[in-house]
Amino acid sequence: MIQFNRFILDNGLTVIVHHDKTTPIAAVNILYKVGSRDESPDKTGFAHLFEHLMFGGSVNIKKFDEPLEIAGGDNNAFTNNDFTNYYLTIPKNNLETAFWLESDRMLSLVFNRESLEVQRQVVIEEFKQNYLNQPYGDVYLLLKPLAYRKHPYRWNTIGKDISHIEKATIDDVKDFYRKYYNPDNAIMAISGDVRFEEIKTLSDKWFGTIGRGKSLTRNYQQEPEQTEARHKTVYRNVPQNALYFAWHLPKRSDNDYYTVDLISDLLSNGNSSRMYQKLVKERRLFSELNAFITGDLDGGLFIVSGKLYDHVEIESAEDAVFDELNNINNGTIENSEVQKIKNKVEANLIFSEISVLQKAMNLSYYEMLGDAALFNYEVDKYQAVTTENIRQTAARLFNKNKVNTLYYLKKEKNDKF
């Protein structure tokens, strides 16, 4: 169980402090409650662009990485649909350097054409390399708008179209920064051999004078319940045919989240999982086959993805997958099988309590969910799921009338498109 203390500055910045005396390293994690769902449909990719811009220099610090490296620190960041996360580790004796760096880019990020052009080109190249010019790279550029028709989850974090980043102006990025990169839209967690009063003093000193942002109104367009199956077929220069299914999930805060997470592990967690044993190892229909959930706050997707061997017809592979999905709610599920999966989940959660960085990340994330203490009850929530819960949830989830199917087929030599 992770013990922590919390305080909130007058400007709205939430600060969480966890004392870990076992390490000389301190971790600082700042989560900004802005992700791709906060973008305008005609200006997508901005949350991810900002992940890059935040390392481009602030008024008093021209290069973010240099003073951190001199102080013995390391850092990185990531963006998803719901939030943007910046994290660093540093020797605890140099912790104030981290506060200086993070507060300066929260207060006064530098905006100039040179910085924007550099990061714009980085993101454009990432878009081309990872999504357009890589085998299977555009799968989720296709699958997400197939599954979502209204909610902003319908575009990827990288953006809906590369032109949105190509056309981004200085005023566009300034407006985005002023709207979302404010202390009252952020959570900072510090983990390490640190003291609460020390962190409070440093927080007041470096963040206390930063002003609040304007009040945010978040009104995401809700996704209507899917009532019909959707299908898309594309042809690409890839070595194998591939098959993708996606179903809508409950919100991350819903208790059913834990059940569907266990279902995904039951199907596809390791070589002893159901789909691997039946469809990869025994029947040799797929060279690889995975089931996973996205876990988004407003309701993610349960995704099954697989690459077929050349001799397998895609319709036969599809039928085989549905047979395995139906076996979850119609067939026999041994309690020992479910307990094995629960034990793996528990081990992973316990392991995540070892690293000071992982603890800082977890505290920030669960505070965003409503309370950092929620992390301490995750194991109990997984262990409370019953075999009958799994059967009933699977029966509701794997509905052929609510599935989004993508056939991703390899081009023949005479195909033009």
C-alpha positions as CSV (number, residue, x, y, z in Angstrom):
1,M,0.0,0.0,0.0
2,I,1.4,3.4,-1.0
3,Q,1.2,6.0,1.7
4,F,1.1,9.7,0.7
5,N,0.2,13.2,1.6
6,R,-1.6,15.7,-0.5
7,F,-2.0,19.5,-0.6
8,I,-3.3,22.0,-3.1
9,L,-1.7,25.4,-3.8
10,D,-3.9,28.5,-4.0
11,N,-3.6,28.5,-7.8
12,G,-5.1,25.0,-7.9
13,L,-2.0,22.8,-8.4
14,T,-2.5,19.5,-6.7
15,V,0.7,18.1,-5.2
16,I,1.1,14.5,-3.9
17,V,4.1,13.5,-1.8
18,H,5.2,9.9,-1.2
19,H,8.2,9.2,1.1
20,D,10.4,6.3,0.1
21,K,13.6,6.2,2.2
22,T,15.1,3.2,0.2
23,T,16.5,5.2,-2.7
24,P,18.6,8.3,-3.2
25,I,16.6,9.0,-6.4
26,A,13.5,11.2,-6.5
27,A,10.8,11.1,-9.2
28,V,8.7,14.1,-10.3
29,N,5.6,13.4,-12.4
30,I,3.4,16.2,-13.7
31,L,0.2,15.2,-15.4
32,Y,-1.7,17.8,-17.4
33,K,-5.4,17.0,-17.9
34,V,-5.3,17.5,-21.6
35,G,-5.2,14.8,-24.3
36,S,-6.4,14.4,-27.9
37,R,-10.0,14.4,-26.8
38,D,-9.6,18.1,-26.0
39,E,-8.7,19.1,-29.5
40,S,-10.9,20.6,-32.1
41,P,-11.8,18.2,-35.0
42,D,-10.1,20.6,-37.5
43,K,-7.0,21.0,-35.4
44,T,-6.0,17.5,-34.2
45,G,-2.6,16.4,-33.0
46,F,-2.0,19.4,-30.8
47,A,-1.7,17.6,-27.5
48,H,1.0,15.4,-29.0
49,L,2.7,18.4,-30.6
50,F,2.8,20.0,-27.2
51,E,4.6,17.0,-25.7
52,H,7.4,18.0,-28.1
53,L,7.1,21.8,-27.7
54,M,7.5,21.5,-23.9
55,F,11.1,20.4,-24.4
56,G,11.9,23.3,-26.8
57,G,12.9,25.8,-24.1
58,S,11.3,28.3,-21.8
59,V,12.1,32.0,-21.1
60,N,14.9,31.3,-18.6
61,I,15.9,27.8,-19.7
62,K,16.9,27.6,-23.4
63,K,17.2,23.8,-23.5
64,F,15.3,21.8,-20.9
65,D,17.5,18.7,-21.0
66,E,20.9,20.3,-20.4
67,P,20.6,21.5,-16.8
68,L,18.7,18.3,-15.9
69,E,21.5,16.1,-17.3
70,I,24.1,18.2,-15.5
71,A,22.2,17.5,-12.3
72,G,22.2,13.8,-13.0
73,G,18.6,13.6,-14.1
74,D,16.7,12.0,-16.9
75,N,13.2,12.7,-18.3
76,N,10.6,11.9,-20.9
77,A,6.9,12.3,-21.6
78,F,3.9,10.7,-23.3
79,T,0.5,11.7,-24.6
80,N,-2.8,9.8,-24.9
81,N,-6.5,10.4,-25.5
82,D,-7.1,11.8,-22.0
83,F,-3.9,13.4,-20.6
84,T,-0.3,14.4,-21.2
85,N,2.3,13.1,-18.7
86,Y,5.8,14.6,-18.1
87,Y,8.2,12.7,-15.8
88,L,11.8,12.8,-14.6
89,T,14.1,11.2,-12.1
90,I,16.9,13.1,-10.4
91,P,19.2,12.6,-7.4
92,K,17.3,13.8,-4.4
93,N,20.0,16.3,-3.5
94,N,19.3,18.1,-6.8
95,L,15.5,18.0,-6.5
96,E,15.1,21.8,-6.6
97,T,16.5,21.7,-10.2
98,A,13.4,19.7,-11.2
99,F,11.1,22.3,-9.6
100,W,12.9,25.1,-11.4
101,L,12.7,23.4,-14.8
102,E,9.1,22.3,-14.5
103,S,7.8,25.6,-13.1
104,D,9.5,27.7,-15.8
105,R,8.0,25.8,-18.7
106,M,4.6,25.8,-17.0
107,L,4.8,29.6,-16.5
108,S,6.6,30.8,-19.7
109,L,7.2,28.4,-22.5
110,V,9.0,30.0,-25.4
111,F,7.0,30.4,-28.6
112,N,8.9,31.3,-31.8
113,R,8.7,30.2,-35.4
114,E,12.0,28.4,-35.2
115,S,11.0,26.2,-32.3
116,L,7.6,25.5,-33.8
117,E,9.1,24.6,-37.2
118,V,11.6,22.2,-35.6
119,Q,9.0,20.3,-33.6
120,R,6.5,20.5,-36.4
121,Q,8.9,18.6,-38.6
122,V,9.7,16.1,-35.9
123,V,6.0,15.3,-35.5
124,I,5.4,15.2,-39.3
125,E,8.2,12.8,-39.7
126,E,6.9,10.6,-36.8
127,F,3.5,10.6,-38.5
128,K,5.0,9.5,-41.8
129,Q,7.4,7.0,-40.4
130,N,5.1,5.3,-37.8
131,Y,1.7,5.6,-39.4
132,L,2.0,6.1,-43.1
133,N,5.1,4.3,-44.2
134,Q,5.2,1.3,-41.8
135,P,3.4,-2.0,-42.4
136,Y,0.1,-1.9,-40.6
137,G,0.9,1.6,-39.3
138,D,-2.4,3.1,-40.3
139,V,-4.6,0.5,-38.6
140,Y,-5.8,2.7,-35.8
141,L,-6.2,5.6,-38.2
142,L,-8.8,3.4,-39.8
143,L,-10.3,1.5,-36.9
144,K,-10.9,4.3,-34.5
145,P,-13.2,6.4,-36.9
146,L,-14.9,3.1,-37.7
147,A,-15.8,2.6,-34.0
148,Y,-16.4,6.2,-33.0
149,R,-18.7,8.5,-34.9
150,K,-19.2,11.4,-32.5
151,H,-16.7,11.2,-29.6
152,P,-13.2,12.8,-30.1
153,Y,-11.7,9.4,-29.5
154,R,-12.4,9.0,-33.2
155,W,-9.0,10.4,-34.1
156,N,-5.5,9.2,-33.0
157,T,-3.2,11.0,-30.6
158,I,-0.9,11.7,-33.5
159,G,-3.8,13.5,-35.2
160,K,-6.5,12.9,-37.8
161,D,-4.6,14.3,-40.7
162,I,-1.0,15.4,-41.1
163,S,-2.2,18.7,-42.6
164,H,-3.5,19.8,-39.2
165,I,0.1,20.0,-37.9
166,E,1.4,21.3,-41.1
167,K,-1.0,24.3,-40.9
168,A,-0.6,25.0,-37.1
169,T,0.3,28.6,-36.4
170,I,2.0,30.3,-33.5
171,D,-1.3,31.7,-32.4
172,D,-2.8,28.2,-32.5
173,V,-0.2,26.7,-30.2
174,K,-0.2,29.8,-27.9
175,D,-4.0,29.4,-27.4
176,F,-3.7,25.7,-26.7
177,Y,-1.0,26.4,-24.1
178,R,-2.8,29.2,-22.3
179,K,-6.0,27.1,-22.1
180,Y,-4.6,23.8,-20.8
181,Y,-1.1,24.3,-19.4
182,N,-2.0,25.8,-16.1
183,P,-1.5,24.8,-12.4
184,D,-5.2,24.2,-11.8
185,N,-5.2,21.7,-14.7
186,A,-2.2,19.8,-13.4
187,I,-1.3,17.1,-10.8
188,M,2.3,16.9,-9.5
189,A,3.5,13.8,-7.7
190,I,6.9,13.4,-6.0
191,S,8.2,10.1,-4.8
192,G,11.5,9.5,-3.1
193,D,13.4,10.1,0.1
194,V,11.7,13.5,0.5
195,R,9.8,15.2,3.3
196,F,6.4,16.7,3.1
197,E,7.4,20.1,4.4
198,E,10.3,20.2,2.1
199,I,8.1,19.6,-0.9
200,K,5.5,22.1,0.3
201,T,8.2,24.8,0.6
202,L,9.6,24.1,-2.9
203,S,6.1,24.0,-4.4
204,D,5.2,27.4,-2.9
205,K,8.5,28.8,-4.0
206,W,8.5,27.6,-7.6
207,F,4.9,27.2,-8.5
208,G,3.0,29.3,-6.1
209,T,3.1,32.5,-8.1
210,I,1.9,31.0,-11.3
211,G,-1.6,32.2,-12.1
212,R,-4.7,30.0,-12.6
213,G,-6.0,29.4,-16.1
214,K,-9.5,30.3,-17.2
215,S,-12.2,28.0,-16.1
216,L,-12.5,25.0,-18.4
217,T,-15.7,23.6,-19.6
218,R,-15.3,20.0,-20.9
219,N,-18.3,18.9,-22.9
220,Y,-17.2,16.0,-25.0
221,Q,-19.7,14.8,-27.6
222,Q,-21.0,11.5,-26.3
223,E,-20.8,8.4,-28.5
224,P,-24.3,6.9,-29.1
225,E,-24.8,3.2,-28.4
226,Q,-23.7,1.2,-31.4
227,T,-26.6,-0.7,-32.8
228,E,-25.2,-2.2,-36.0
229,A,-22.1,-4.0,-37.1
230,R,-19.6,-2.0,-39.1
231,H,-17.0,-3.3,-41.5
232,K,-14.1,-1.9,-43.6
233,T,-11.7,-3.6,-46.0
234,V,-8.4,-2.1,-47.1
235,Y,-5.5,-3.4,-49.2
236,R,-2.0,-2.5,-48.4
237,N,1.6,-3.6,-49.2
238,V,2.0,-5.9,-46.2
239,P,3.3,-9.5,-45.9
240,Q,0.2,-11.0,-44.2
241,N,-3.5,-10.5,-44.1
242,A,-4.7,-9.2,-40.8
243,L,-8.0,-9.0,-38.9
244,Y,-9.1,-6.5,-36.3
245,F,-12.3,-6.4,-34.2
246,A,-13.3,-3.7,-31.8
247,W,-16.1,-3.4,-29.3
248,H,-17.0,-0.5,-27.1
249,L,-16.2,-0.7,-23.4
250,P,-17.6,0.9,-20.2
251,K,-15.8,4.0,-18.8
252,R,-12.5,3.5,-16.9
253,S,-14.3,4.3,-13.6
254,D,-17.0,1.6,-14.2
255,N,-16.6,-1.7,-12.2
256,D,-17.0,-3.7,-15.4
257,Y,-13.6,-2.3,-16.5
258,Y,-11.9,-4.8,-14.2
259,T,-14.0,-7.7,-15.6
260,V,-13.2,-6.9,-19.3
261,D,-9.5,-6.4,-18.4
262,L,-9.5,-10.0,-17.0
263,I,-11.3,-11.3,-20.1
264,S,-8.6,-9.8,-22.3
265,D,-6.0,-11.6,-20.2
266,L,-7.9,-14.8,-20.2
267,L,-7.9,-14.8,-24.0
268,S,-4.5,-13.5,-24.7
269,N,-2.0,-13.1,-21.8
270,G,0.9,-15.4,-22.6
271,N,1.5,-18.7,-24.3
272,S,-1.0,-20.5,-22.0
273,S,-3.9,-18.2,-22.9
274,R,-6.9,-19.5,-24.7
275,M,-6.5,-17.9,-28.1
276,Y,-2.8,-18.7,-28.3
277,Q,-3.3,-22.3,-27.4
278,K,-6.3,-22.9,-29.8
279,L,-5.8,-20.6,-32.7
280,V,-2.0,-20.1,-32.9
281,K,-0.5,-23.3,-31.5
282,E,-3.0,-26.0,-32.3
283,R,-4.9,-24.9,-35.4
284,R,-2.2,-22.6,-36.8
285,L,-4.6,-20.1,-38.2
286,F,-2.7,-17.0,-36.9
287,S,1.0,-16.3,-36.6
288,E,0.1,-13.8,-33.8
289,L,-3.2,-13.0,-32.1
290,N,-3.8,-10.5,-29.3
291,A,-6.7,-9.2,-27.2
292,F,-6.4,-6.0,-25.2
293,I,-8.3,-3.0,-23.9
294,T,-7.5,0.7,-24.4
295,G,-8.9,1.7,-21.0
296,D,-9.8,5.3,-22.0
297,L,-11.6,7.4,-19.4
298,D,-14.8,7.9,-21.5
299,G,-15.1,4.3,-22.6
300,G,-12.4,2.6,-24.6
301,L,-12.3,-0.4,-27.0
302,F,-11.8,-4.1,-26.5
303,I,-9.6,-5.0,-29.5
304,V,-8.8,-8.4,-31.0
305,S,-6.0,-8.3,-33.6
306,G,-4.4,-11.1,-35.5
307,K,-2.1,-11.8,-38.5
308,L,-3.1,-14.8,-40.6
309,Y,-1.0,-17.5,-42.2
310,D,-1.2,-17.4,-46.0
311,H,-3.2,-20.6,-46.3
312,V,-6.1,-19.3,-44.1
313,E,-9.2,-17.7,-45.5
314,I,-10.1,-14.6,-43.6
315,E,-13.7,-15.6,-43.1
316,S,-12.6,-18.9,-41.5
317,A,-10.2,-17.0,-39.2
318,E,-13.0,-14.7,-38.2
319,D,-15.3,-17.6,-37.4
320,A,-12.6,-19.2,-35.3
321,V,-12.1,-16.1,-33.3
322,F,-15.8,-15.8,-32.5
323,D,-15.9,-19.4,-31.5
324,E,-13.3,-18.6,-28.8
325,L,-15.1,-15.5,-27.7
326,N,-18.3,-17.4,-27.4
327,N,-16.6,-20.1,-25.3
328,I,-16.0,-17.5,-22.6
329,N,-19.7,-17.1,-21.9
330,N,-21.0,-20.5,-23.1
331,G,-18.1,-22.9,-22.3
332,T,-16.5,-24.0,-19.1
333,I,-14.3,-21.5,-17.2
334,E,-12.4,-23.0,-14.3
335,N,-12.0,-20.9,-11.2
336,S,-8.3,-21.9,-11.2
337,E,-7.9,-20.4,-14.7
338,V,-9.4,-17.1,-13.5
339,Q,-7.3,-17.1,-10.4
340,K,-4.2,-17.6,-12.4
341,I,-4.9,-14.4,-14.3
342,K,-5.8,-12.5,-11.2
343,N,-2.5,-13.5,-9.6
344,K,-0.6,-12.2,-12.7
345,V,-2.5,-8.9,-12.4
346,E,-1.7,-8.6,-8.7
347,A,2.0,-9.4,-9.2
348,N,2.2,-6.6,-11.9
349,L,0.5,-4.1,-9.6
350,I,2.8,-5.0,-6.7
351,F,5.8,-4.8,-8.9
352,S,4.8,-1.3,-9.9
353,E,5.2,-0.2,-6.3
354,I,8.9,-0.8,-6.4
355,S,10.0,2.0,-8.7
356,V,9.7,5.6,-7.4
357,L,9.0,6.8,-10.9
358,Q,6.1,4.2,-11.3
359,K,4.7,5.2,-8.0
360,A,4.7,8.9,-8.9
361,M,3.0,8.1,-12.2
362,N,0.4,5.9,-10.5
363,L,-0.4,8.6,-7.8
364,S,-0.9,11.2,-10.5
365,Y,-3.0,9.0,-12.7
366,Y,-5.3,7.8,-9.9
367,E,-5.6,11.3,-8.5
368,M,-6.9,12.3,-12.0
369,L,-9.4,9.4,-11.7
370,G,-10.7,10.9,-8.5
371,D,-8.3,10.0,-5.6
372,A,-4.7,8.8,-5.6
373,A,-5.7,6.3,-2.9
374,L,-7.7,4.4,-5.5
375,F,-4.5,2.6,-6.5
376,N,-4.3,0.9,-3.2
377,Y,-7.6,-0.9,-3.9
378,E,-7.0,-2.1,-7.5
379,V,-5.9,-5.6,-6.4
380,D,-9.1,-6.0,-4.4
381,K,-11.3,-4.9,-7.3
382,Y,-9.7,-7.5,-9.6
383,Q,-9.9,-10.2,-7.0
384,A,-13.6,-9.4,-6.5
385,V,-14.4,-10.4,-10.1
386,T,-16.2,-13.7,-10.2
387,T,-16.3,-16.4,-12.9
388,E,-20.0,-15.6,-13.4
389,N,-19.2,-11.9,-13.8
390,I,-16.8,-12.9,-16.6
391,R,-19.5,-15.0,-18.4
392,Q,-22.2,-12.4,-18.1
393,T,-19.9,-9.5,-19.2
394,A,-18.6,-11.5,-22.2
395,A,-22.1,-12.4,-23.3
396,R,-23.0,-8.6,-23.4
397,L,-19.6,-7.5,-24.9
398,F,-19.0,-9.9,-27.8
399,N,-22.1,-9.0,-29.7
400,K,-21.9,-9.5,-33.5
401,N,-24.3,-6.7,-34.0
402,K,-22.0,-4.2,-32.2
403,V,-18.6,-5.2,-33.6
404,N,-16.4,-3.0,-35.7
405,T,-14.4,-5.2,-38.1
406,L,-11.4,-4.2,-40.2
407,Y,-10.0,-6.6,-42.9
408,Y,-6.4,-5.5,-43.6
409,L,-5.5,-7.4,-46.7
410,K,-2.2,-7.7,-48.6
411,K,-2.2,-6.4,-52.2
412,E,-1.8,-8.8,-55.0
413,K,0.7,-7.8,-57.6
414,N,-1.9,-6.6,-60.0
415,D,-3.8,-4.5,-57.5
416,K,-3.7,-0.8,-58.0
417,F,-5.3,0.4,-54.8
